[in-house]
Amino acid sequence: MIMTDMLRGVNQDELNALAATIPEGYIGDVSDIAGALEYILKASYLTGQVISPNGGFVLQ
């Protein structure tokens, strides 16, 4: 989960409950995925990849 305008509309108690389900323990910020985006933009040989910025949520 990444904090976006959509999540900013959710009340804080619900955000805290959501963060508690993420192994990293917090809802990410755009700065948390900036490095991955930079890599994708620079890697000319990279095609058709899925990068899932979810703080380990899908590992559960």
Long-range contacts (C-beta under 8 A, 24 or more apart in sequence): 1-27, 1-28, 1-54, 1-55, 1-57, 2-27, 2-28, 2-29, 2-30, 2-32, 2-33, 2-53, 3-27, 3-28, 3-29, 3-30, 4-30, 21-57, 21-60, 22-54, 22-55, 22-56, 22-57, 23-55, 23-56, 23-57, 23-59, 23-60, 24-55, 24-56, 25-55, 26-55, 27-55, 28-53, 28-55
